[in-house]
């Protein structure tokens, strides 16, 4: 007597496997080639499951989507660096991102200046994670902010028995394979934004320029200095404000990649004409308002950008 039941089960199994394989194949084609038809990107798919593409990169710079505020997370080998910490209201985003990447410790925290949209999450971060060194600009007494975020930061620094280092023009620090040189002008300005830390971050053959919230006045002073200003990557100053990113400065920097950290809720940032200038002088322009978190990875020479996390 033939075992027809066994043959039937075998056929059903074969059909099932074929259907699953076909669906996966079509899905792969759709994601890979369907962007022009409105298909989600692979970054969107990874983001859905809380995974990013840069986990095994030699170097990554993640410009987090935190509205009209700034946060950048640098990972180089086993070294972790955070640059600014956004608004306190968005700290949960930062904490989730760091835990998702198994971060428990920061070798350094650089706070470009003491505005709330740059130090808002600093106190909570110091209370949740260990941090070796904090870098901030020396703030003139008349410019010390009267904000809860600044008071919380000062208290957390004391409670965690930490000190703040105040870099000066020309100071260099090394963090693993990273080199950081502070290149803001050697002078004191009359507002807190222009007194931002400005620094060059170098990883092998790639260079990044971080500008805080400086205005075109500081950019002009930098142009008049003897410092080389050509960089691979520019973090645009002051969220794409109309007071920054002058044509002369952008021409000197001539970045391959520019990232603007901004949100969509404030119609004044980023400024339309500023974005047009940035687009003119940049090979690639990204905005966290449109592209969400922007991740730049490097093998020491080649840069790759992924977005959407």
Backbone torsions as a table, in degrees:
resi	resn	phi	psi	omega
1	UNK	NA	128.0	-178.0
2	UNK	-73.7	143.4	178.1
3	UNK	-90.8	77.4	-177.5
4	UNK	-68.6	-28.1	179.2
5	UNK	-62.5	-40.0	-179.9
6	UNK	-65.8	-41.0	178.8
7	UNK	-64.6	-39.8	179.9
8	UNK	-62.5	-43.8	179.3
9	UNK	-63.1	-39.2	-179.6
10	UNK	-64.5	-41.4	178.9
11	UNK	-64.9	-42.1	179.9
12	UNK	-61.9	-41.8	179.6
13	UNK	-62.9	-43.0	179.8
14	UNK	-63.2	-44.8	179.1
15	UNK	-62.2	-42.9	-178.9
16	UNK	-60.8	-46.6	-179.8
17	UNK	-63.7	-40.8	179.7
18	UNK	-63.2	-43.7	-179.9
19	UNK	-63.5	-45.8	180.0
20	UNK	-61.4	-45.1	-179.8
21	UNK	-62.7	-40.1	179.5
22	UNK	-65.7	-41.4	179.4
23	UNK	-63.2	-44.4	179.5
24	UNK	-63.8	-38.8	179.5
25	UNK	-64.5	-46.5	179.6
26	UNK	-64.9	-40.5	178.6
27	UNK	-61.2	-43.5	179.4
28	UNK	-62.0	-44.7	178.0
29	UNK	-62.9	-41.2	-178.2
30	UNK	-62.4	-46.0	-178.8
31	UNK	-69.5	-40.4	-175.0
32	UNK	-71.3	-41.0	-172.5
33	UNK	-116.5	2.5	-172.2
34	UNK	-100.3	13.5	-177.3
35	UNK	-58.3	-39.4	-178.0
36	UNK	-67.7	-15.5	178.8
37	UNK	-101.0	11.1	178.6
38	UNK	88.9	12.4	179.1
39	UNK	-71.7	149.8	175.4
40	UNK	-66.3	153.5	177.4
41	UNK	-86.5	170.4	174.8
42	UNK	-62.0	-32.5	176.8
43	UNK	-61.6	-38.8	177.5
44	UNK	-63.6	-40.1	-180.0
45	UNK	-65.6	-45.9	178.4
46	UNK	-61.3	-42.1	-178.3
47	UNK	-61.9	-36.2	179.5
48	UNK	-57.0	-34.6	-179.1
49	UNK	-101.3	11.7	176.8
50	UNK	71.8	28.1	-177.8
51	UNK	-120.4	143.0	174.9
52	UNK	-116.8	162.1	-175.5
53	UNK	-78.5	-12.2	-168.1
54	UNK	-99.1	16.3	-172.4
55	UNK	-60.8	-33.3	-176.4
56	UNK	-108.5	17.5	-179.5
57	UNK	-72.6	150.0	175.5
58	UNK	-63.8	-37.2	-178.3
59	UNK	-146.4	139.6	174.4
60	UNK	-144.0	142.3	173.3
61	UNK	-122.3	113.7	-176.9
62	UNK	-107.1	110.9	176.9
63	UNK	-90.3	104.6	-171.5
64	UNK	-77.0	145.9	178.1
65	UNK	-80.7	99.9	-177.9
66	UNK	-131.2	36.3	178.3
67	UNK	68.4	-149.7	178.6
68	UNK	-81.7	65.7	179.6
69	UNK	-152.4	178.1	-176.1
70	UNK	-130.2	134.2	166.5
71	UNK	-154.4	128.8	173.8
72	UNK	-131.7	131.9	179.1
73	UNK	-110.0	121.6	179.0
74	UNK	-106.4	129.0	175.9
75	UNK	-126.0	125.4	-179.2
76	UNK	-138.3	104.0	-173.6
77	UNK	62.2	-124.2	179.3
78	UNK	-99.0	14.4	-179.2
79	UNK	-101.4	137.6	-179.0
80	UNK	-124.7	134.2	179.7
81	UNK	-135.4	133.0	175.4
82	UNK	-116.6	132.5	-179.9
83	UNK	-114.5	109.9	-175.9
84	UNK	64.7	160.3	-171.2
85	UNK	-135.7	21.0	174.0
86	UNK	62.7	-165.1	176.5
87	UNK	-83.4	151.2	-179.0
88	UNK	-62.7	-32.6	-179.2
89	UNK	-62.2	-21.9	-178.5
90	UNK	-102.6	11.8	-175.3
91	UNK	-61.8	-33.2	179.3
92	UNK	-58.2	-34.2	177.1
93	UNK	-63.0	-43.7	180.0
94	UNK	-64.3	-48.3	-177.9
95	UNK	-59.8	-43.8	179.4
96	UNK	-63.1	-42.3	179.8
97	UNK	-61.5	-45.6	-178.0
98	UNK	-66.5	-42.2	178.9
99	UNK	-65.6	-36.6	178.4
100	UNK	-62.6	-27.6	179.1
101	UNK	-101.1	15.7	175.1
102	UNK	58.9	35.6	177.8
103	UNK	-87.9	129.9	176.2
104	UNK	-124.9	-11.8	-172.6
105	UNK	-147.8	143.6	174.9
106	UNK	-117.7	130.6	177.1
107	UNK	-73.6	-27.3	178.0
108	UNK	-157.5	149.8	170.8
109	UNK	-123.8	122.4	176.0
110	UNK	-109.7	119.2	177.6
111	UNK	-107.6	110.8	-171.7
112	UNK	-61.0	-36.4	173.9
113	UNK	-165.8	179.8	-166.1
114	UNK	-98.9	16.6	173.7
115	UNK	-66.3	150.5	-173.9
116	UNK	-61.7	-28.8	-178.7
117	UNK	-80.5	1.8	176.5
118	UNK	-118.8	-23.0	-179.3
119	UNK	-118.5	5.6	-172.6
120	UNK	-54.8	-41.1	-178.0
121	UNK	-94.5	3.6	-173.3
122	UNK	-63.3	-44.2	-178.5
123	UNK	-61.4	-48.1	179.3
124	UNK	-63.1	-38.5	179.9
125	UNK	-64.6	-42.3	179.2
126	UNK	-65.1	-30.5	179.8
127	UNK	-80.6	-21.2	-177.6
128	UNK	-100.6	-34.0	-176.7
129	UNK	-120.7	157.2	174.0
130	UNK	-85.7	140.9	-178.6
131	UNK	-133.1	130.5	-179.2
132	UNK	-76.7	-51.9	-172.0
133	UNK	-139.4	139.2	176.8
134	UNK	-113.8	130.5	177.5
135	UNK	-116.0	130.8	176.7
136	UNK	-144.9	157.9	174.0
137	UNK	-73.5	148.8	173.2
138	UNK	-71.3	118.3	-173.7
139	UNK	-97.7	125.2	174.1
140	UNK	-56.4	143.1	-173.4
141	UNK	-55.3	-36.1	-177.8
142	UNK	-73.3	-11.2	179.4
143	UNK	-104.5	0.7	179.1
144	UNK	-59.7	125.9	-175.9
145	UNK	-72.8	143.1	175.4
146	UNK	-99.6	66.7	-175.8
147	UNK	-127.5	154.3	177.7
148	UNK	-63.6	-35.9	-178.5
149	UNK	-63.3	-42.1	-179.9
150	UNK	-69.4	-42.1	177.8
151	UNK	-61.5	-42.9	178.9
152	UNK	-62.6	-39.8	179.0
153	UNK	-62.4	-48.4	-179.5
154	UNK	-59.1	-42.8	-180.0
155	UNK	-66.0	-41.1	-179.3
156	UNK	-67.5	-35.7	176.4
157	UNK	-60.8	-45.5	179.5
158	UNK	-66.0	-46.1	-176.7
159	UNK	-63.7	-29.4	-179.6
160	UNK	-97.5	12.9	177.2
161	UNK	53.1	46.0	179.8
162	UNK	-109.5	164.7	174.1
163	UNK	-122.6	156.6	175.1
164	UNK	-104.7	130.5	175.6
165	UNK	-97.4	133.7	-178.2
166	UNK	-109.8	97.9	-176.8
167	UNK	-67.7	153.1	175.2
168	UNK	-118.4	165.5	179.0
169	UNK	-52.7	129.3	177.0
170	UNK	91.5	-9.6	178.8
171	UNK	-65.9	142.4	178.4
172	UNK	-124.0	141.4	172.6
173	UNK	-134.2	152.0	177.5
174	UNK	-121.6	132.6	176.1
175	UNK	-128.3	99.1	-175.3
176	UNK	58.6	-124.7	179.9
177	UNK	-85.3	7.3	-179.7
178	UNK	-99.1	144.1	172.7
179	UNK	-122.3	132.5	-179.4
180	UNK	-126.0	126.1	177.6
181	UNK	-123.0	127.5	-179.6
182	UNK	-86.6	121.5	-171.2
183	UNK	-124.3	14.9	175.6
184	UNK	-65.8	151.8	-178.9
185	UNK	-56.6	148.0	-178.5
186	UNK	-84.7	65.9	179.1
187	UNK	-157.1	165.4	-179.9
188	UNK	-107.7	129.6	-179.9
189	UNK	-99.7	170.4	-173.5
190	UNK	-92.2	10.6	175.7
191	UNK	-146.1	157.1	-171.7
192	UNK	-67.7	-33.0	-179.9
193	UNK	-63.9	-46.7	-177.7
194	UNK	-69.9	-17.3	176.0
195	UNK	-89.5	15.2	177.2
196	UNK	-60.6	149.1	169.0
197	UNK	-68.8	133.1	173.9
198	UNK	-121.7	129.4	-176.3
199	UNK	-147.9	154.2	176.3
200	UNK	-99.9	123.6	175.3
201	UNK	-108.7	125.6	-176.9
202	UNK	-120.5	131.9	170.8
203	UNK	-126.4	107.6	-176.4
204	UNK	50.6	-115.3	-176.1
205	UNK	-89.9	0.9	-176.0
206	UNK	-106.6	140.6	-178.7
207	UNK	-127.5	141.0	-179.1
208	UNK	-124.7	139.8	176.1
209	UNK	-114.4	121.0	177.6
210	UNK	-108.3	128.3	-166.9
211	UNK	-117.9	0.2	-177.9
212	UNK	56.0	-132.1	-179.4
213	UNK	-118.5	33.1	-177.0
214	UNK	-64.8	155.1	177.5
215	UNK	-100.9	179.0	179.8
216	UNK	-64.4	-21.0	176.7
217	UNK	-63.7	-45.8	179.1
218	UNK	-69.1	-38.8	176.9
219	UNK	-57.8	-41.3	179.0
220	UNK	-62.5	-42.6	178.6
221	UNK	-64.2	-35.5	177.7
222	UNK	-68.7	-37.9	177.4
223	UNK	-63.2	-31.9	-178.8
224	UNK	-83.3	-5.3	177.0
225	UNK	-85.1	175.7	-178.7
226	UNK	-90.9	6.8	-175.6
227	UNK	-77.1	138.7	172.8
228	UNK	-70.2	130.1	-174.5
229	UNK	-114.7	11.4	178.7
230	UNK	-83.7	127.1	-176.2
231	UNK	-136.2	154.0	175.6
232	UNK	-73.9	-40.8	-174.9
233	UNK	-129.4	133.8	176.9
234	UNK	-118.3	127.7	166.7
235	UNK	-91.5	106.2	-172.5
236	UNK	-58.7	141.3	-176.7
237	UNK	-70.7	144.1	167.9
238	UNK	51.6	42.9	171.9
239	UNK	59.3	28.8	-179.3
240	UNK	79.0	26.5	-178.6
241	UNK	-66.0	155.3	178.2
242	UNK	-70.5	-13.7	-179.5
243	UNK	-85.6	-2.2	-174.4
244	UNK	-128.8	178.6	173.8
245	UNK	61.0	58.1	177.9
246	UNK	-68.4	157.5	-178.4
247	UNK	-62.2	-40.5	-179.7
248	UNK	-64.3	-40.9	-179.5
249	UNK	-67.0	-46.3	-179.3
250	UNK	-65.2	-35.0	177.5
251	UNK	-63.4	-38.4	179.3
252	UNK	-71.0	-41.4	-178.9
253	UNK	-71.2	-41.7	177.5
254	UNK	44.4	58.9	-173.2
255	UNK	-74.1	147.0	170.7
256	UNK	-72.3	-39.1	-176.8
257	UNK	-131.8	132.8	172.9
258	UNK	-122.9	137.6	177.5
259	UNK	-120.9	129.1	175.8
260	UNK	-110.0	123.4	177.5
261	UNK	-94.1	107.1	-176.7
262	UNK	-155.1	163.5	177.9
263	UNK	-112.6	-178.8	-179.4
264	UNK	-103.9	-5.6	-173.2
265	UNK	-80.4	-23.1	-177.4
266	UNK	-107.7	114.0	-175.8
267	UNK	-66.5	-15.2	-177.1
268	UNK	-86.9	-15.7	-179.0
269	UNK	-129.2	132.5	-6.8
270	UNK	-76.3	158.4	179.1
271	UNK	-74.9	137.3	-175.0
272	UNK	-61.4	-46.3	-177.8
273	UNK	-68.1	-33.5	176.9
274	UNK	-65.8	-42.0	178.5
275	UNK	-63.3	-36.0	177.6
276	UNK	-64.1	-41.2	177.4
277	UNK	-65.1	-44.1	179.3
278	UNK	-60.2	-40.9	179.5
279	UNK	-66.0	-35.6	-179.4
280	UNK	-64.6	-39.0	-173.4
281	UNK	-102.1	1.2	-178.8
282	UNK	-114.5	138.2	175.0
283	UNK	-67.8	-37.1	178.3
284	UNK	-136.6	133.7	-179.7
285	UNK	-124.2	128.6	180.0
286	UNK	-128.0	147.8	176.5
287	UNK	-131.5	133.4	179.2
288	UNK	-66.7	-19.5	176.4
289	UNK	-65.9	-39.0	-177.1
290	UNK	-99.2	-35.3	-172.9
291	UNK	-102.2	0.2	-174.6
292	UNK	58.5	-150.3	-177.1
293	UNK	-64.3	131.0	-178.3
294	UNK	-107.6	120.6	-178.0
295	UNK	-112.3	122.8	177.3
296	UNK	-111.2	122.4	179.5
297	UNK	-112.9	156.3	-178.7
298	UNK	-143.8	144.1	171.1
299	UNK	-100.7	13.3	-178.1
300	UNK	104.2	-13.4	179.7
301	UNK	-139.2	-54.3	-177.2
302	UNK	-91.3	137.6	177.9
303	UNK	-105.7	142.4	177.3
304	UNK	-134.1	138.4	-178.9
305	UNK	-115.4	134.4	171.4
306	UNK	-132.3	150.3	-174.4
307	UNK	-137.1	172.4	169.3
308	UNK	102.5	2.8	-176.8
309	UNK	-76.7	NA	NA
